[in-house]
Amino acid sequence: MPDFKFEVTKEIGSLNGGETRGWHKELNMISWNDAEPKYDIRTWTGTEHERMGKGISLSRDELIALRDLIEQELAEESE
């Protein structure tokens, strides 16, 4: 597996309010291999992002589209 590097450029917040068996899910801005940072939803261990789990990286446009889909879904649920 090729090496890659990442840098958490902005910690936005936790999505699950705490740890689950040592893992917590966060929304962050991450630069992968010195590229432009993207929004990233991923599970992590430790306070310094020691180990990462599976996740998804999104451009700003993709994040906006996701927000719109979530708002639509929540609106339908409340009807």
URVENKA-V877715 format. One line per field, one symbol per residue. ss: DSSP state (H for helix, E for strand, L for the rest). phi: phi as a letter, one per 20 degrees, with the letter a starting at -180 (. if undefined). psi: psi as a letter, one per 20 degrees, with the letter a starting at -180 (. if undefined). A space follows every 10 residues. Layout:
ss: ???
phi: ???
psi: ???
This chain:
ss: LLLLLEEEEE EEEELLLLLE LLEEEEEEEE EELLLLLEEE EEEEELLLLL EEEEEEEELH HHHHHHHHHH HHHHHHHLL
phi: .ffbcbcfeb eereedmrec lndcecdcdc edlmegfcfb dbecdmedlf cddfacdcff ffffffgfff fffffffef
psi: pqqqqqpohp ogrqhjjaqo kiqqpqprpp ppljrpqqqp pqqqqriklg qqaqappqrg ghgggggggg ggghghhi.
